[in-house]
Amino acid sequence: MGKTLIILGAALMLLGLAWPWITRLGLFHLPGDIVIERGNFRFYFPITSAILISLVFSLLMWIFRR
């Protein structure tokens, strides 16, 4: 359990450090992401981005379990 928490913490720290470069990739502006803008209200639901991140994470977990 301790090893898992350390790996998770390190991964979150790396994600935080890489965040400025990740936002430049346009990951959360993919076709299929739902954006509704009306007046001063904005609703954003990144369905395509969430599916893509889930697939990448699942692939990485599958690779590291082998």
Sequence and secondary structure as in RCSB ss.txt:
>XXXX:A:sequence
MGKTLIILGAALMLLGLAWPWITRLGLFHLPGDIVIERGNFRFYFPITSAILISLVFSLLMWIFRR
>XXXX:A:secstr
 HHHHHHHHHHHHHHHHHHHHHHHTTGGG TT EEEEETTEEEEE HHHHHHHHHHHHHHHHHHH 
